[in-house]
């Protein structure tokens, strides 16, 4: 298979439109069968894209939020600063409600709000210019962070290793290389070969639809497995490391990531396989003491019973429990890889040193 890695790692899954009035995203819900772009101009469109996972992945959500609140701020009609700030905060709070677990959403929106509150003596057009600079900076910084995370993560791997992934933390979910899958793309560029086992990641199949698509396009050896097959590939000795992304990391190292991640970590611990969490420091919430303090988003039961099927696969009135995330206990995590370095236990000390 010809390597297509340049086009994969440099895919622009989220960007500001050329005229600065809209957010342009790849609709991740249409992959892998169709590559469709959406142009988001209203608050409702941006909220829906985040909520329905048309844009997903903690860093990508943050980038989208930064661009989104800038585009909405451009449309605020206010004659004075107080009126502008009031409407800005209303739009910000609305976008922030789209995905409560992913800390990058509130992180990016709060960062944009600080631009407004710290420049209240300036005219509104000048504040708008500063907001544009800031949202572009969020994106540029993420590119640099993904590269640094990938470098640190690659240092934990050897040529020929088998890697198990869960969900998607590649270029689509971030920018450029990605986080959880970033080392695989960077290693491929340097001539390293890996054997990747990608969990399908029920019920929304991010591993099947997105991770497998990205890795295959890059010419990386990838085998798709159902989530309940992780144990047997580990037992077979085919996996030398597990690498996943993260949506929120508590101060003690407990990590929220896509549902099923904690199960992978438990299996890895049993089989003596390193379990690595990769993500930018923006996903670390030092104000969140433990994983018990992370709010877990519950999603529509129809995602389990009907989505991706021609007809329902369960009784229509059966009860469903559909949490979007679970929390992996810090005791199961071998290391947390950030753009500032690799953190090892005890995480209450190593994470604090990052800040």
Short mmCIF file of the C-alpha atoms (twelve columns), coordinates in Angstrom:
data_MODEL
# 
_entry.id   MODEL 
# 
loop_
_atom_site.group_PDB 
_atom_site.id 
_atom_site.type_symbol 
_atom_site.label_atom_id 
_atom_site.label_alt_id 
_atom_site.label_comp_id 
_atom_site.label_asym_id 
_atom_site.label_seq_id 
_atom_site.Cartn_x 
_atom_site.Cartn_y 
_atom_site.Cartn_z 
_atom_site.pdbx_PDB_model_num 
ATOM 1   C CA . UNK A 1   0.000   0.000   0.000  1 
ATOM 2   C CA . UNK A 2   1.492   3.386   -0.943 1 
ATOM 3   C CA . UNK A 3   2.205   5.644   2.025  1 
ATOM 4   C CA . UNK A 4   -0.094  8.652   2.172  1 
ATOM 5   C CA . UNK A 5   1.183   9.934   5.493  1 
ATOM 6   C CA . UNK A 6   1.720   13.552  4.474  1 
ATOM 7   C CA . UNK A 7   -1.917  14.008  3.581  1 
ATOM 8   C CA . UNK A 8   -3.046  12.247  6.765  1 
ATOM 9   C CA . UNK A 9   -0.958  14.106  9.324  1 
ATOM 10  C CA . UNK A 10  -1.536  17.466  7.684  1 
ATOM 11  C CA . UNK A 11  -5.273  17.054  7.239  1 
ATOM 12  C CA . UNK A 12  -7.132  20.182  8.323  1 
ATOM 13  C CA . UNK A 13  -9.995  18.742  10.311 1 
ATOM 14  C CA . UNK A 14  -10.835 22.168  11.799 1 
ATOM 15  C CA . UNK A 15  -10.020 25.601  10.431 1 
ATOM 16  C CA . UNK A 16  -11.198 29.170  10.248 1 
ATOM 17  C CA . UNK A 17  -12.801 30.091  6.929  1 
ATOM 18  C CA . UNK A 18  -10.779 32.350  4.658  1 
ATOM 19  C CA . UNK A 19  -13.051 35.313  5.366  1 
ATOM 20  C CA . UNK A 20  -13.022 34.661  9.119  1 
ATOM 21  C CA . UNK A 21  -16.783 34.348  9.455  1 
ATOM 22  C CA . UNK A 22  -17.193 30.580  9.888  1 
ATOM 23  C CA . UNK A 23  -15.619 27.397  11.224 1 
ATOM 24  C CA . UNK A 24  -14.933 24.732  8.596  1 
ATOM 25  C CA . UNK A 25  -14.732 21.124  9.810  1 
ATOM 26  C CA . UNK A 26  -14.547 17.629  8.400  1 
ATOM 27  C CA . UNK A 27  -17.777 15.905  9.407  1 
ATOM 28  C CA . UNK A 28  -16.284 12.962  11.268 1 
ATOM 29  C CA . UNK A 29  -19.653 11.215  11.455 1 
ATOM 30  C CA . UNK A 30  -19.482 10.632  7.670  1 
ATOM 31  C CA . UNK A 31  -16.076 8.932   7.665  1 
ATOM 32  C CA . UNK A 32  -14.793 6.578   6.352  1 
ATOM 33  C CA . UNK A 33  -17.280 6.364   3.494  1 
ATOM 34  C CA . UNK A 34  -17.505 10.066  2.681  1 
ATOM 35  C CA . UNK A 35  -15.223 13.050  3.246  1 
ATOM 36  C CA . UNK A 36  -17.590 15.957  3.745  1 
ATOM 37  C CA . UNK A 37  -16.874 19.448  5.031  1 
ATOM 38  C CA . UNK A 38  -19.309 21.551  7.057  1 
ATOM 39  C CA . UNK A 39  -19.287 25.344  7.275  1 
ATOM 40  C CA . UNK A 40  -20.546 26.430  10.695 1 
ATOM 41  C CA . UNK A 41  -21.739 30.000  11.104 1 
ATOM 42  C CA . UNK A 42  -24.379 30.050  13.865 1 
ATOM 43  C CA . UNK A 43  -24.132 29.202  17.551 1 
ATOM 44  C CA . UNK A 44  -26.591 26.361  17.046 1 
ATOM 45  C CA . UNK A 45  -24.526 24.845  14.226 1 
ATOM 46  C CA . UNK A 46  -21.317 25.015  16.247 1 
ATOM 47  C CA . UNK A 47  -23.008 23.569  19.351 1 
ATOM 48  C CA . UNK A 48  -24.559 20.756  17.333 1 
ATOM 49  C CA . UNK A 49  -21.276 19.886  15.602 1 
ATOM 50  C CA . UNK A 50  -19.561 19.521  18.987 1 
ATOM 51  C CA . UNK A 51  -22.448 17.720  20.671 1 
ATOM 52  C CA . UNK A 52  -23.058 15.256  17.841 1 
ATOM 53  C CA . UNK A 53  -19.336 14.527  17.433 1 
ATOM 54  C CA . UNK A 54  -19.125 15.954  13.931 1 
ATOM 55  C CA . UNK A 55  -16.004 17.489  15.415 1 
ATOM 56  C CA . UNK A 56  -14.510 15.424  18.229 1 
ATOM 57  C CA . UNK A 57  -11.296 14.781  20.076 1 
ATOM 58  C CA . UNK A 58  -10.415 17.044  23.007 1 
ATOM 59  C CA . UNK A 59  -7.848  19.234  21.204 1 
ATOM 60  C CA . UNK A 60  -10.004 19.541  18.055 1 
ATOM 61  C CA . UNK A 61  -12.988 20.553  20.198 1 
ATOM 62  C CA . UNK A 62  -10.864 23.255  21.804 1 
ATOM 63  C CA . UNK A 63  -9.732  24.559  18.420 1 
ATOM 64  C CA . UNK A 64  -13.299 24.552  17.151 1 
ATOM 65  C CA . UNK A 65  -14.498 26.385  20.260 1 
ATOM 66  C CA . UNK A 66  -11.851 29.081  19.863 1 
ATOM 67  C CA . UNK A 67  -12.735 29.689  16.244 1 
ATOM 68  C CA . UNK A 68  -16.440 29.388  16.989 1 
ATOM 69  C CA . UNK A 69  -16.622 32.003  19.732 1 
ATOM 70  C CA . UNK A 70  -14.556 34.373  17.586 1 
ATOM 71  C CA . UNK A 71  -16.988 33.996  14.684 1 
ATOM 72  C CA . UNK A 72  -19.946 34.558  16.990 1 
ATOM 73  C CA . UNK A 73  -18.290 37.601  18.580 1 
ATOM 74  C CA . UNK A 74  -17.972 39.166  15.141 1 
ATOM 75  C CA . UNK A 75  -21.752 39.173  14.914 1 
ATOM 76  C CA . UNK A 76  -22.416 40.803  18.288 1 
ATOM 77  C CA . UNK A 77  -24.181 44.113  17.909 1 
ATOM 78  C CA . UNK A 78  -23.304 46.168  20.972 1 
ATOM 79  C CA . UNK A 79  -22.644 49.865  21.360 1 
ATOM 80  C CA . UNK A 80  -20.512 49.536  24.486 1 
ATOM 81  C CA . UNK A 81  -18.115 47.132  26.162 1 
ATOM 82  C CA . UNK A 82  -20.537 45.935  28.847 1 
ATOM 83  C CA . UNK A 83  -23.110 44.974  26.241 1 
ATOM 84  C CA . UNK A 84  -20.454 43.170  24.187 1 
ATOM 85  C CA . UNK A 85  -19.152 41.253  27.210 1 
ATOM 86  C CA . UNK A 86  -22.647 40.249  28.306 1 
ATOM 87  C CA . UNK A 87  -23.506 38.780  24.903 1 
ATOM 88  C CA . UNK A 88  -20.049 37.196  24.553 1 
ATOM 89  C CA . UNK A 89  -20.538 35.354  27.840 1 
ATOM 90  C CA . UNK A 90  -24.013 34.220  26.843 1 
ATOM 91  C CA . UNK A 91  -22.653 32.654  23.654 1 
ATOM 92  C CA . UNK A 92  -19.678 31.211  25.507 1 
ATOM 93  C CA . UNK A 93  -21.864 29.520  28.136 1 
ATOM 94  C CA . UNK A 94  -24.066 28.062  25.426 1 
ATOM 95  C CA . UNK A 95  -21.132 26.510  23.543 1 
ATOM 96  C CA . UNK A 96  -19.646 25.261  26.802 1 
ATOM 97  C CA . UNK A 97  -22.761 23.162  27.455 1 
ATOM 98  C CA . UNK A 98  -22.212 21.026  24.335 1 
ATOM 99  C CA . UNK A 99  -19.763 18.510  25.894 1 
ATOM 100 C CA . UNK A 100 -19.357 18.708  29.684 1 
ATOM 101 C CA . UNK A 101 -16.570 16.161  30.109 1 
ATOM 102 C CA . UNK A 102 -13.978 17.430  27.592 1 
ATOM 103 C CA . UNK A 103 -12.001 20.057  29.494 1 
ATOM 104 C CA . UNK A 104 -10.519 21.556  26.318 1 
ATOM 105 C CA . UNK A 105 -13.903 23.017  25.444 1 
ATOM 106 C CA . UNK A 106 -14.127 25.173  28.572 1 
ATOM 107 C CA . UNK A 107 -10.355 25.748  28.525 1 
ATOM 108 C CA . UNK A 108 -10.439 27.316  25.056 1 
ATOM 109 C CA . UNK A 109 -13.574 29.346  25.763 1 
ATOM 110 C CA . UNK A 110 -12.146 30.659  29.038 1 
ATOM 111 C CA . UNK A 111 -8.940  31.594  27.258 1 
ATOM 112 C CA . UNK A 112 -10.896 33.565  24.673 1 
ATOM 113 C CA . UNK A 113 -12.945 35.241  27.412 1 
ATOM 114 C CA . UNK A 114 -9.767  36.432  29.134 1 
ATOM 115 C CA . UNK A 115 -8.846  38.299  25.974 1 
ATOM 116 C CA . UNK A 116 -12.091 40.244  26.316 1 
ATOM 117 C CA . UNK A 117 -11.887 40.884  30.051 1 
ATOM 118 C CA . UNK A 118 -8.214  41.836  30.052 1 
ATOM 119 C CA . UNK A 119 -8.667  44.423  27.299 1 
ATOM 120 C CA . UNK A 120 -11.803 46.229  28.430 1 
ATOM 121 C CA . UNK A 121 -10.136 49.601  27.938 1 
ATOM 122 C CA . UNK A 122 -9.787  48.918  24.207 1 
ATOM 123 C CA . UNK A 123 -12.349 49.537  21.483 1 
ATOM 124 C CA . UNK A 124 -14.459 46.584  20.382 1 
ATOM 125 C CA . UNK A 125 -12.834 46.366  16.885 1 
ATOM 126 C CA . UNK A 126 -9.441  46.138  18.585 1 
ATOM 127 C CA . UNK A 127 -10.705 43.399  20.897 1 
ATOM 128 C CA . UNK A 128 -11.950 41.517  17.844 1 
ATOM 129 C CA . UNK A 129 -8.481  41.597  16.311 1 
ATOM 130 C CA . UNK A 130 -7.013  40.237  19.539 1 
ATOM 131 C CA . UNK A 131 -9.631  37.463  19.591 1 
ATOM 132 C CA . UNK A 132 -8.643  36.454  16.071 1 
ATOM 133 C CA . UNK A 133 -4.991  36.318  17.034 1 
ATOM 134 C CA . UNK A 134 -5.836  34.211  20.080 1 
ATOM 135 C CA . UNK A 135 -7.940  31.588  18.294 1 
ATOM 136 C CA . UNK A 136 -5.263  31.183  15.624 1 
ATOM 137 C CA . UNK A 137 -2.680  30.854  18.381 1 
ATOM 138 C CA . UNK A 138 -4.693  28.056  20.038 1 
ATOM 139 C CA . UNK A 139 -4.509  26.113  16.773 1 
ATOM 140 C CA . UNK A 140 -0.818  26.838  16.179 1 
ATOM 141 C CA . UNK A 141 0.066   25.831  19.720 1 
ATOM 142 C CA . UNK A 142 -1.814  22.557  19.311 1 
ATOM 143 C CA . UNK A 143 0.252   21.693  16.249 1 
ATOM 144 C CA . UNK A 144 3.445   22.245  18.225 1 
ATOM 145 C CA . UNK A 145 2.054   20.323  21.217 1 
ATOM 146 C CA . UNK A 146 1.109   17.333  19.082 1 
ATOM 147 C CA . UNK A 147 4.614   17.200  17.635 1 
ATOM 148 C CA . UNK A 148 6.205   17.350  21.091 1 
ATOM 149 C CA . UNK A 149 3.816   14.723  22.517 1 
ATOM 150 C CA . UNK A 150 4.574   12.472  19.561 1 
ATOM 151 C CA . UNK A 151 8.327   12.851  20.129 1 
ATOM 152 C CA . UNK A 152 8.059   11.939  23.802 1 
ATOM 153 C CA . UNK A 153 5.649   9.094   23.067 1 
ATOM 154 C CA . UNK A 154 7.891   7.665   20.361 1 
ATOM 155 C CA . UNK A 155 10.730  7.424   22.877 1 
ATOM 156 C CA . UNK A 156 8.663   4.788   24.708 1 
ATOM 157 C CA . UNK A 157 8.363   2.513   21.657 1 
ATOM 158 C CA . UNK A 158 10.674  0.211   19.716 1 
ATOM 159 C CA . UNK A 159 10.666  -0.583  16.023 1 
ATOM 160 C CA . UNK A 160 8.359   -3.536  15.401 1 
ATOM 161 C CA . UNK A 161 6.257   -3.072  18.535 1 
ATOM 162 C CA . UNK A 162 2.605   -4.038  18.624 1 
ATOM 163 C CA . UNK A 163 0.411   -1.191  19.837 1 
ATOM 164 C CA . UNK A 164 -3.209  -1.344  20.967 1 
ATOM 165 C CA . UNK A 165 -5.321  1.811   20.605 1 
ATOM 166 C CA . UNK A 166 -8.789  2.731   21.803 1 
ATOM 167 C CA . UNK A 167 -11.032 5.408   20.272 1 
ATOM 168 C CA . UNK A 168 -9.270  7.985   18.072 1 
ATOM 169 C CA . UNK A 169 -6.535  10.419  19.028 1 
ATOM 170 C CA . UNK A 170 -4.902  11.003  15.658 1 
ATOM 171 C CA . UNK A 171 -4.847  13.961  13.262 1 
ATOM 172 C CA . UNK A 172 -8.643  14.101  12.973 1 
ATOM 173 C CA . UNK A 173 -9.026  14.563  16.729 1 
ATOM 174 C CA . UNK A 174 -6.245  17.121  17.051 1 
ATOM 175 C CA . UNK A 175 -3.987  18.776  14.545 1 
ATOM 176 C CA . UNK A 176 -1.080  17.282  12.595 1 
ATOM 177 C CA . UNK A 177 0.189   14.066  14.218 1 
ATOM 178 C CA . UNK A 178 -2.298  13.668  17.033 1 
ATOM 179 C CA . UNK A 179 -1.738  12.618  20.648 1 
ATOM 180 C CA . UNK A 180 -2.528  8.966   21.392 1 
ATOM 181 C CA . UNK A 181 -1.670  7.899   17.844 1 
ATOM 182 C CA . UNK A 182 0.858   10.664  17.161 1 
ATOM 183 C CA . UNK A 183 3.951   8.529   17.866 1 
ATOM 184 C CA . UNK A 184 2.804   5.996   15.270 1 
ATOM 185 C CA . UNK A 185 2.696   8.585   12.488 1 
ATOM 186 C CA . UNK A 186 5.963   10.206  13.535 1 
ATOM 187 C CA . UNK A 187 7.649   6.810   13.749 1 
ATOM 188 C CA . UNK A 188 6.362   5.907   10.293 1 
ATOM 189 C CA . UNK A 189 7.911   9.075   8.885  1 
ATOM 190 C CA . UNK A 190 11.238  7.924   10.340 1 
ATOM 191 C CA . UNK A 191 11.032  4.465   8.841  1 
ATOM 192 C CA . UNK A 192 9.798   2.585   11.897 1 
ATOM 193 C CA . UNK A 193 7.211   -0.147  11.553 1 
ATOM 194 C CA . UNK A 194 4.463   -0.901  14.044 1 
ATOM 195 C CA . UNK A 195 1.651   -3.458  14.225 1 
ATOM 196 C CA . UNK A 196 -1.422  -1.646  15.474 1 
ATOM 197 C CA . UNK A 197 -4.559  -3.239  16.889 1 
ATOM 198 C CA . UNK A 198 -7.387  -0.705  16.796 1 
ATOM 199 C CA . UNK A 199 -10.360 -1.307  19.076 1 
ATOM 200 C CA . UNK A 200 -13.573 -0.564  17.176 1 
ATOM 201 C CA . UNK A 201 -14.725 1.519   20.186 1 
ATOM 202 C CA . UNK A 202 -18.452 0.904   20.599 1 
ATOM 203 C CA . UNK A 203 -20.990 2.389   20.308 1 
ATOM 204 C CA . UNK A 204 -19.801 5.204   17.994 1 
ATOM 205 C CA . UNK A 205 -16.986 3.197   16.383 1 
ATOM 206 C CA . UNK A 206 -14.321 5.907   16.375 1 
ATOM 207 C CA . UNK A 207 -11.627 3.235   16.182 1 
ATOM 208 C CA . UNK A 208 -13.236 1.473   13.215 1 
ATOM 209 C CA . UNK A 209 -14.315 4.581   11.318 1 
ATOM 210 C CA . UNK A 210 -11.488 7.010   12.106 1 
ATOM 211 C CA . UNK A 211 -8.354  5.411   13.559 1 
ATOM 212 C CA . UNK A 212 -8.332  2.520   11.089 1 
ATOM 213 C CA . UNK A 213 -8.954  5.006   8.248  1 
ATOM 214 C CA . UNK A 214 -6.073  7.275   9.313  1 
ATOM 215 C CA . UNK A 215 -3.581  4.466   9.904  1 
ATOM 216 C CA . UNK A 216 -4.395  2.614   6.712  1 
ATOM 217 C CA . UNK A 217 -4.049  5.800   4.642  1 
ATOM 218 C CA . UNK A 218 -0.624  6.294   6.205  1 
ATOM 219 C CA . UNK A 219 0.529   2.803   5.262  1 
ATOM 220 C CA . UNK A 220 0.740   1.676   8.894  1 
ATOM 221 C CA . UNK A 221 -0.033  -1.991  9.570  1 
ATOM 222 C CA . UNK A 222 -3.410  -1.857  11.312 1 
ATOM 223 C CA . UNK A 223 -5.759  -4.649  12.357 1 
ATOM 224 C CA . UNK A 224 -9.275  -3.745  13.449 1 
ATOM 225 C CA . UNK A 225 -10.629 -5.691  16.420 1 
ATOM 226 C CA . UNK A 226 -13.872 -5.632  18.385 1 
ATOM 227 C CA . UNK A 227 -13.524 -4.143  21.852 1 
ATOM 228 C CA . UNK A 228 -13.977 -7.536  23.488 1 
ATOM 229 C CA . UNK A 229 -10.998 -8.947  21.565 1 
ATOM 230 C CA . UNK A 230 -8.381  -6.832  23.361 1 
ATOM 231 C CA . UNK A 231 -7.717  -9.537  25.927 1 
ATOM 232 C CA . UNK A 232 -6.886  -12.263 23.429 1 
ATOM 233 C CA . UNK A 233 -4.466  -10.151 21.375 1 
ATOM 234 C CA . UNK A 234 -2.688  -9.214  24.614 1 
ATOM 235 C CA . UNK A 235 -2.590  -12.854 25.744 1 
ATOM 236 C CA . UNK A 236 -1.153  -13.823 22.349 1 
ATOM 237 C CA . UNK A 237 1.823   -11.549 23.001 1 
ATOM 238 C CA . UNK A 238 0.991   -9.258  20.100 1 
ATOM 239 C CA . UNK A 239 0.797   -6.061  22.140 1 
ATOM 240 C CA . UNK A 240 3.841   -4.375  23.684 1 
ATOM 241 C CA . UNK A 241 2.132   -1.090  24.632 1 
ATOM 242 C CA . UNK A 242 -1.291  0.549   24.832 1 
ATOM 243 C CA . UNK A 243 -1.586  4.189   23.816 1 
ATOM 244 C CA . UNK A 244 -4.720  6.295   24.272 1 
ATOM 245 C CA . UNK A 245 -5.673  9.947   24.334 1 
ATOM 246 C CA . UNK A 246 -7.566  11.733  27.090 1 
ATOM 247 C CA . UNK A 247 -10.406 14.199  27.556 1 
ATOM 248 C CA . UNK A 248 -9.659  15.195  31.135 1 
ATOM 249 C CA . UNK A 249 -6.920  14.308  33.614 1 
ATOM 250 C CA . UNK A 250 -7.525  14.881  37.322 1 
ATOM 251 C CA . UNK A 251 -4.804  16.173  39.635 1 
ATOM 252 C CA . UNK A 252 -4.126  12.656  40.942 1 
ATOM 253 C CA . UNK A 253 -3.719  11.182  37.447 1 
ATOM 254 C CA . UNK A 254 -7.184  9.637   37.091 1 
ATOM 255 C CA . UNK A 255 -8.089  10.014  33.428 1 
ATOM 256 C CA . UNK A 256 -11.395 10.331  31.604 1 
ATOM 257 C CA . UNK A 257 -11.346 8.974   28.085 1 
ATOM 258 C CA . UNK A 258 -13.749 7.255   25.707 1 
ATOM 259 C CA . UNK A 259 -15.889 4.553   27.252 1 
ATOM 260 C CA . UNK A 260 -13.995 1.263   27.357 1 
ATOM 261 C CA . UNK A 261 -10.591 2.788   28.069 1 
ATOM 262 C CA . UNK A 262 -10.555 1.714   31.719 1 
ATOM 263 C CA . UNK A 263 -11.252 -1.876  30.661 1 
ATOM 264 C CA . UNK A 264 -8.231  -1.814  28.360 1 
ATOM 265 C CA . UNK A 265 -6.116  -0.496  31.239 1 
ATOM 266 C CA . UNK A 266 -7.281  -3.299  33.550 1 
ATOM 267 C CA . UNK A 267 -6.368  -5.893  30.922 1 
ATOM 268 C CA . UNK A 268 -2.980  -4.283  30.277 1 
ATOM 269 C CA . UNK A 269 -2.218  -4.346  34.007 1 
ATOM 270 C CA . UNK A 270 -3.087  -8.050  34.169 1 
ATOM 271 C CA . UNK A 271 -0.857  -8.925  31.204 1 
ATOM 272 C CA . UNK A 272 2.008   -6.646  32.295 1 
ATOM 273 C CA . UNK A 273 1.714   -4.314  29.305 1 
ATOM 274 C CA . UNK A 274 2.551   -0.591  29.653 1 
ATOM 275 C CA . UNK A 275 -0.514  1.647   29.428 1 
ATOM 276 C CA . UNK A 276 0.242   5.194   28.279 1 
ATOM 277 C CA . UNK A 277 -2.062  8.210   28.252 1 
ATOM 278 C CA . UNK A 278 -1.077  10.974  25.831 1 
ATOM 279 C CA . UNK A 279 -2.489  14.488  25.820 1 
ATOM 280 C CA . UNK A 280 -1.665  18.193  26.076 1 
ATOM 281 C CA . UNK A 281 -1.403  19.914  29.440 1 
ATOM 282 C CA . UNK A 282 -4.636  21.742  28.561 1 
ATOM 283 C CA . UNK A 283 -6.490  18.492  29.337 1 
ATOM 284 C CA . UNK A 284 -5.029  18.360  32.864 1 
ATOM 285 C CA . UNK A 285 -7.450  19.874  35.349 1 
ATOM 286 C CA . UNK A 286 -5.562  20.643  38.558 1 
ATOM 287 C CA . UNK A 287 -8.803  21.960  40.051 1 
ATOM 288 C CA . UNK A 288 -10.282 18.462  39.750 1 
ATOM 289 C CA . UNK A 289 -8.860  16.383  42.633 1 
ATOM 290 C CA . UNK A 290 -9.785  12.873  41.426 1 
ATOM 291 C CA . UNK A 291 -11.721 11.026  38.764 1 
ATOM 292 C CA . UNK A 292 -14.724 10.945  41.079 1 
ATOM 293 C CA . UNK A 293 -15.052 14.690  40.473 1 
ATOM 294 C CA . UNK A 294 -15.281 14.346  36.675 1 
ATOM 295 C CA . UNK A 295 -18.789 14.708  35.287 1 
ATOM 296 C CA . UNK A 296 -19.495 11.837  32.874 1 
ATOM 297 C CA . UNK A 297 -21.713 12.670  29.913 1 
ATOM 298 C CA . UNK A 298 -24.642 10.316  29.276 1 
ATOM 299 C CA . UNK A 299 -25.703 10.021  25.663 1 
ATOM 300 C CA . UNK A 300 -28.755 8.946   23.683 1 
ATOM 301 C CA . UNK A 301 -29.644 5.231   24.117 1 
ATOM 302 C CA . UNK A 302 -30.369 5.063   20.382 1 
ATOM 303 C CA . UNK A 303 -26.594 5.126   19.767 1 
ATOM 304 C CA . UNK A 304 -26.497 1.614   21.221 1 
ATOM 305 C CA . UNK A 305 -29.691 0.231   19.729 1 
ATOM 306 C CA . UNK A 306 -29.878 1.745   16.245 1 
ATOM 307 C CA . UNK A 307 -26.910 3.808   15.092 1 
ATOM 308 C CA . UNK A 308 -25.028 2.345   12.116 1 
ATOM 309 C CA . UNK A 309 -27.605 -0.433  11.710 1 
ATOM 310 C CA . UNK A 310 -30.220 -0.812  9.000  1 
ATOM 311 C CA . UNK A 311 -32.761 -1.697  11.659 1 
ATOM 312 C CA . UNK A 312 -32.717 -1.793  15.495 1 
ATOM 313 C CA . UNK A 313 -30.609 -4.564  17.046 1 
ATOM 314 C CA . UNK A 314 -32.352 -4.497  20.438 1 
ATOM 315 C CA . UNK A 315 -35.939 -4.293  21.691 1 
ATOM 316 C CA . UNK A 316 -37.213 -0.770  21.243 1 
ATOM 317 C CA . UNK A 317 -38.238 -0.338  24.865 1 
ATOM 318 C CA . UNK A 318 -35.182 -1.909  26.507 1 
ATOM 319 C CA . UNK A 319 -33.367 0.350   28.979 1 
ATOM 320 C CA . UNK A 320 -29.864 1.471   27.996 1 
ATOM 321 C CA . UNK A 321 -26.937 2.950   29.887 1 
ATOM 322 C CA . UNK A 322 -24.722 4.919   27.519 1 
ATOM 323 C CA . UNK A 323 -21.917 6.865   29.228 1 
ATOM 324 C CA . UNK A 324 -19.635 8.567   26.745 1 
ATOM 325 C CA . UNK A 325 -16.538 8.231   28.958 1 
ATOM 326 C CA . UNK A 326 -15.142 6.199   31.797 1 
ATOM 327 C CA . UNK A 327 -12.366 7.028   34.244 1 
ATOM 328 C CA . UNK A 328 -9.131  5.046   34.316 1 
ATOM 329 C CA . UNK A 329 -7.659  4.928   37.796 1 
ATOM 330 C CA . UNK A 330 -4.196  6.443   38.084 1 
ATOM 331 C CA . UNK A 331 -2.867  3.159   39.497 1 
ATOM 332 C CA . UNK A 332 -3.404  1.540   36.074 1 
ATOM 333 C CA . UNK A 333 -1.506  4.198   34.101 1 
ATOM 334 C CA . UNK A 334 2.193   3.604   33.421 1 
ATOM 335 C CA . UNK A 335 2.888   7.183   32.317 1 
ATOM 336 C CA . UNK A 336 1.125   10.335  31.160 1 
ATOM 337 C CA . UNK A 337 2.795   11.891  28.120 1 
ATOM 338 C CA . UNK A 338 2.468   15.651  27.600 1 
ATOM 339 C CA . UNK A 339 4.143   18.253  25.417 1 
ATOM 340 C CA . UNK A 340 6.258   19.218  28.446 1 
ATOM 341 C CA . UNK A 341 7.534   15.735  29.131 1 
ATOM 342 C CA . UNK A 342 6.608   12.296  30.471 1 
ATOM 343 C CA . UNK A 343 4.996   12.122  33.911 1 
ATOM 344 C CA . UNK A 344 5.350   9.050   36.099 1 
ATOM 345 C CA . UNK A 345 3.710   8.150   39.418 1 
ATOM 346 C CA . UNK A 346 3.078   9.646   41.879 1 
ATOM 347 C CA . UNK A 347 1.038   11.896  39.599 1 
ATOM 348 C CA . UNK A 348 0.081   14.285  42.382 1 
ATOM 349 C CA . UNK A 349 3.735   15.344  42.264 1 
ATOM 350 C CA . UNK A 350 4.720   14.918  38.605 1 
ATOM 351 C CA . UNK A 351 1.626   16.636  37.191 1 
ATOM 352 C CA . UNK A 352 1.963   19.553  39.574 1 
ATOM 353 C CA . UNK A 353 5.533   20.129  38.434 1 
ATOM 354 C CA . UNK A 354 4.279   20.740  34.881 1 
ATOM 355 C CA . UNK A 355 2.553   23.906  36.063 1 
# 
